[in-house]
Amino acid sequence: MFTELQDTDALRPDGDGLAVPAAHAGSREMNKAPFSRSLGDRSMFSGDLPHVAFLRSLLNPTVILATLAACLAWYQVKLDGHYLMLAVLTFFVSSQLFERVDLFQLRPHQLIVRAVRDILFAWPLTVGIVAFLIWATHYDRIYDTESLIAWFLVTPLTLVLAHLTAHGVLRVWARSPSSHKRVVMVGASDLTLRLAQTITDDPLLGVHVRGFFDDRHPRRLPNLGKHRLAGGVDDTAQFVREHNVNIVFVSLPMVAQPRVIKLLDELRDTTASIYFVPDVFAFDLIQARFDEIDGMPVVAVCETPYAGVNALLKRWFDIAVTLCGLVVIWPVLLVTAIGVKLSSPGPVIFKQRRYGLDGREIMVWKFRSMRAQDNGPVVKQATKNDPRITRFGAFIRKTSLDELPQLFNVLSGSMSLVGPRPHAVAHNEQYRGLIKGYMLRHKVQPGITGWAQVCGYRGETETIEKMRARIEHDLYYLRTWSLSLDLWIIVKTFLVLLRDKNAY
């Protein structure tokens, strides 16, 4: 999560480069998301904790291959060269697809739900790719069908149990004194306090914060809670040497560059790892990451999660799921269209102007559910027992059938299956001046369903607090996006529709 500073000269104005750190920030617990240089980056201590690093990288493919061997042994299938080829192929495919299935940063109570969600997404995709490659090379008749079906069914449960076991073992190991790491914080701020709380709360890190160093008077410092002020900035190096400190986090203001350089020079005489947490990360970040342009380091502060290959994966996912859905539900579309036409005079499809990706105006399609259609500078949200809603319109709004034409918006590329729900242009203009960060939700395509909707923020937002809560959930989605999260939101959408009372 943090980029270690290996060369303190990198911070000098005449240095060869700029050592850019990685951190995470957010104003609320929900908004905490890792800041990384790339999708493959792991925990900040993965290099210092080889057991954790090994499990993060190889636990999933190792368990998958072990399950394959067990299934072959159970069905008394000889492990010949063809199955070795299958094992090697599966290892490489699963290593890539399970790269994002990093469950070691989670608390135990979060583990099972997240493991089921991520594994049930990555494993069928792994099997599908491997099966396609085997079929394409005409080796499918060589393998034993029963053993492979058993492997497909048993592996998800085995992976979940493996992660639970690994967490338990690592928690026990992290309690041993030999695994503890001593950490100090240079600069006392809300950011370093949250950082200290985060790393001490993670049982797998085994971190003990020995103190804060700051030149300000204690009365001018934030409440350090259970932590102590160990001295001024100039006392840091001596304290690090005397107490065998392993890690130093430096979080001084950017204007204090001379003091930072002096401190780093003094810390050269220690063996401590040094991490720089600049005050830029005190701001709310969207998909923050460290990148390079022709060797020049840059920090993305606000960026779309669909960068690079992710944009293609997201688009392919939308098209594949939408086409499969249309094949299944086309009779529902036809019956709903007939019902709208017979229920009241007017067009079957209602088109409304809304903001899409990058704030560009798009036309969103819905089955008409009202007699009156507001599409101008003032748009009144639907309310409970709204007289504008027809009887059939109330039914299709309650069941969300009115949203089905938006599947064609997805195919056209103006919308996605999952994303922040698009608001009417009039509502956008109203709320963008009232809610900080409102327009950031337009860094991605709007969705038919979204994280806010499955978390209870569906339907009318009659107060500014409700709309602010919806926006916070939308921004959380941007920070933590993954295809497995999209799939989880789709599943939760169907569950919400069965019991939701906010749709009318």
N, C-alpha and C positions, 0 to 999 in steps of 0.2 A: 504494500500500500504506500510505502514511502521509498523514495529514491535515496540510497545511501551516498553521502558525499565522500568519494575516495580521494579527491584532490582539492585541498582547500584553496589553491591558487585559482581554481575555476570561478571563485566568487570575486576575484580581483578585476578591476576595470580593464587591465591589460592582459588578462588571462586568455587562454586559447578558446575557452567556451564558457558557458554559464551552467552551473549545476542546478538543474531545476528539480525540485522535489515533487513528491506526490503525496497528497493528503486528502482528506475528505471534509466536507463542511455541509451544514444545513441548519436551519433555525429550529428544527424539531426532531424528535427521535425518529419519526417516520421518514424523515428526509435523509438520514445517514446512509450514504452509499460510498463504496470504495472508489478512490481516484487511482487510476492505473495508467501505465504507459501503453498497454495493449491488452487485448483480451486474454493473453496467456499469462499475465502477471499474477502473482499470488500474494500471500501474506507478506508483510514487511519483514517478518522474522523467519521466512522459509529457509533462507540460507543458513541461519544460525541454529535451526532445529531440524536436523536431518530426518528424524523420524516423521515429523509432520510434513516436511517437503516430500518425502518418499510416498507417504499415504495420499497426499494431494495429487501427485502425478500418476501414480501407478495402482492405487487401490482398485479403482473401477475396472480397468482392463485385466488386472490380475484375477479378481474375483470372477469375471466373465469367463476367462479361460479355465479357471479351476472348476467352475460349474459345468463347462463343456466336457472336461475330462471325467467328472463324476457321472454325468449322464451317459457318456459312452461306456464307462465301466459298468454302470447299472444294467444297460441293455447288451452288455458283452460284445460291444463293437470294437474291432481291432483298430488301434490308433496308428494308422499307416500314413504314408506321405500325403494323401489327399486331405486327411483331417489336420495334419500339420500345416498344410497350406491354408486351410480354413481358419486355423487358430492364428496364424500370422496375419492374415487379411483382417480378421476380426479385431486383433490387437491394434492395428494401425487405425482402422475406422473408428473404433470405440474411443481410442485415445483422443481423437479430434473432436468427436461429438460429445464426449463426457468432459471436455476441457472446462466447460462452464458449470459443471455440476460440482461446485466447491462447497461442501456442507460443513467444513471445519471452522467457519467463522460464526456458526449459529450456536445459540444456546440450546441446551438439551430439549427444552419444551417446544422449540421451533423445528427440531430436526425431522420428526416423522412426516409431518405434512409437507415440508419442503422436499424431503427425499422422495416421497411418493410422486409429487408433482414433477420434479426434474427427471427422475429415473424413468417414469412412465412416458415421458416425452422422448428422451434420448435413446432408450433401449429399442423400442419398435423401429425408430429411424435407422439405428445401426443394423438391425436384422433386415430391414427392407433394402438397404444399400448392399449388404453382403449377399442377400438372396438374388438381387438383380445381377450382380457380378458373376455369381455362380451360374445363373440361368444363361447369361449372355455368353459364357465360355463353354456351355453344354456339359457342365460337370454335375448338373442337378441329379442325374440318375445314379450317381455313384454313392451318394450319401444315404444313410439310414434315416427315414422320415420320422419314425417314432422317437428316436433319441434327440433329434433336432427340435421336434415340437416340445418335448419335455424340457429341453434347454431353454427354449423361448419362454416357457411358462414359469420355470423355477427361478431364472436369473433375477428378475426384479425383486422378489422377496429376499433372495440371498444378498443382493446388493444393499437393501435396507438394513438387514441384520448385520452385515459387515460394517456399515457406517456406525450403527449403534454401538457395536463392540469396539470399534476403533476409538470412538469418542470416550467410552468408558475407560479404556486402557490409557489413553493419553491424559485424561483428567487425573488418574492415579499417578502417572509418571510426572505430571507437571507439579504435583504437590511435594515431590522430593526436593530437599535443599540443593542438591547438585544441579538441578535444572533451572533454578531461579536466576533471573537477570536483574541487575541493579540499574535503575534508570534515573536520570535527573532531567529537569525541565529548566531551560534558561529563558526567562520571560514568563511572567504570570499574567494570563489573560483568560477570557472565557474559552478561547480555542484550545489552549494548552490544558486547561482544567478538564474540558471534555475529552481531550486526547488521553489524559492521565486516567480518567474514569473508564474510558473504553478499553485500554490495554490492561488495566488491573482487573476488569470484570471478566476478561476472557481467560477461562481456566487453562486453556491449552498453551498460553504464552508463558505462564509462570513468571510474571513481571512484578517487581516491587519498586515503586517510585520512592526514591530516597529523599527527594526534596525539590523545592523550587529556588531559583536564583533570580533576584531582581533588585535593581538599585533603588526602587521607590520605597517610600516609607510604608510600613505595613498597613497604615490606615488608608492609604491610597490604592491598595491592592484589592482585587476581588476576594470574596470569601474562599479561602483555600480548603475549607472543610477539614477532612482528616489528614490532609497533607500539611507539611511544614515549610516555612521559609528558611532555607539553609544558609543564606548569605547573599552577597551582591554578585554581580556578573564577574568581577575580577577574582572572586573566590572559587569559581567553578573548577578551574584546572587543578588546583591543589586538592580540592575535595574529591575529584575524580581519581587522582593518583592514590590518595590515602585510603579511599574506600573501595578501590577496585571496581569502579562503575563501568558497566558494559556498554551502555547506550546513553548518548546525550542528544536531547531534542532542543534545537535552537529556534526560538520563536520571538525574535526581536523585530521591531518595525523596520521597514525598508530604509527609512531615513537614518537608521543606526548602522549603516554599512561599515564605517571604520571600526566600530566596536565589535561587529561580527567578525571582521577580518582579524582583529587583534585576538579575539577569543579563539578562533580556529587555529591561529598560529600557536597559541599556548597549548591547545589540545593535541598538537602534533606529538607532544612528549608523553602521550598516553596511548593505551591500546583500545580506547573506547571507539565504538562506531558512532558516527555523527550524522544526524538527520536534521535538515533545515526545513522548518515549517513557516513559510512567510505569511505575512498578514493578509495577503490577497485571498487566502483560503478562508478568511473569516466571512467572506461573502457567500451567498447562496449560489451553488454551482449546479449546472445541468450537464451531465455526461462529461465532466472534467477529465482531462487526460493529458499526458505528456507526449509530445510528438516532435518530429523533426522535418524541416524543409531544407533540403540540400545541406544537411549537417548542422543547420541552425536550430537550436531547441526552441520550441514554442509550447505554450500552455493553453489548451482549450478550456475556456471558462464556461462557455455556453454553446453547446453543440447538439445536433440531432443524434439520437442513438443509432439511427440507421445509416451509419457511415461505412463506406467501402463495401465489403462483401455482405454486411448485414442488410443493406438496402435490397440486394438481390434475394437474399433468403426471405426477408419479410414479404417482398412482392410475390415470389413463388409460392410461399405459404398461403397468402391471400387468394391467389388465383386457384390453386389446387383445392383448397377447402371450399371456396365459393362455388366452383363448378360442380363439385360433389354434392354440395347442398342444394343447388338448383335442380340437379337430376332427381333428387329425392322429393323436394317440396313444390315442384311445379304445379301439381294439382291444387295445393293450398293457395298458391298465388292466383290461380284461375278462379277458384271459388270465392276468394276474398275480393277480387276485382268485380265479380258479378254482384256480390253482396253490397259493395260500395255503390255501384251503379243503380241498384234497385232501391237503396235506402233513402236517397235524396237526390235532387237535381244537381248536376254539376259534373266536372271531370272526375275520372277515377283516380288519377295521379295528381297529387299536389306538389308543386315545385316551389322551393323557398331558397332565397339567396342566403348563403352562409359563408363564413370564412374557412378556408382550407389551409393547405401547406403554405408556410411563409406568409400567411395573411392574405393570400389571393382569394378572390371571390369565386365560389362554386355554386352550382345548383344542386340541391339535395332533393331526392325524390322520396315521396311517401304516399301510401294510400290515403286518400282524403278521408278525414274523420269528422270534419266540422262543416257546418253550413256556411259560415263566414270564414274568409281566408285573409289573415293579416300578413302582408308581405312588404309593408312600406317602412317609413322611418320610425313608426311606433308599432311595436308588436307586443300584445298582451299574452302572457303565458297562460296555458290552460290551467284552470283551477278545478277543485272538486265540485261536482254538480254544475259544471260550466254549461250554460244554455246553448252555446254554439255547437256543442258536440252532439252528433246524432246518436240514436240508440245503438245502431250497428257500429258507429265510430267509437263509442265507449267500450264495446267488446274488443275491437281490434287494438285499441290503445292499451287496454288492460292486459291483453295477451302479447302485446308488442308486434302483432301481425302487420300493423301499419308501417313498420320499419323495413319490411322485407324488400321493397323495391330498391333499397339502398345497396343490395347485393350487386345491382347493375352499376351503381356508383363505384363499388369496389373493383369490378372488372374494368371500368374505364380509367381507374387509377386516381380518381379524385378523392376517394375515401379508402379506409382500411377496415378489416373486420374488427380490429381492436385498436383503440386510441381514444383520446379525449373526445367526448361528444361535441359535435358542432353546434354552436349557438346561432340564433338569428343575428344578422348584421346589426340590427338595432340594439340587441342585448350586448353585443361585443363593444359597441361604441359607448354604451352606458357603463359597463363594468371595467373596461380597461383603465379608466381614470380613477376607479375606486379600489381596485385590488392590485397590489404590487405583484408583478410577475405574471399578470393575466395573459399577456400576449405570448409568453414563452410556450404555452400549450400548442401554439401553431408551428412549432419546430418539427412536427410530424403531421401526417395526414389524420384528419378526424376519423373516428371509428363508429361503427354501428353500436358497439358496446365498449365499455371501458372500466378501468379500475374503480373510479368513483361510483359508477352505477352498481357494481357488485358489492360495494361497501356501504350501500344504503343511501347514496346521494343520487337517486333517480327520481325524476318527476319535478314537481314545482319547487323552485327555490325562492320562497317568498321573503326571505331575509338576506341581508348582505353576509351574515355569518354563515348561512348555509352555502351560499355561492363561494365564499372564501374557502370553506372546507372542501367543496368540490374541486376547486382549483388546486389546493394543496395535494389532493389525491392524484390529480392529473399530472402534476409536476413530479410526484413520487414515481409514477409510471415511467416518465421520461428518464429519471435517474437510474432506474433498476430494470429497464426493459430487457427481455430475452424472449425467444420464441416459446420457451416452456412457460413463461409468465403469460404470454398471449393465449396459449392453449388452456392454461388454468383459468383465465378469465372467461373464456368461452364456456368451459364446463360450469363455472360458478354462475354464469348468466342464466343457464337453463334451471339451475337450482333456485335462483332468485325469483325467476318468473313464476314458480310454483307457489310462492308465498309472499310476493311483494304486494304491499298495500299503498305504495306511493305512486302507482301508475293510474292516471285518469285523464 
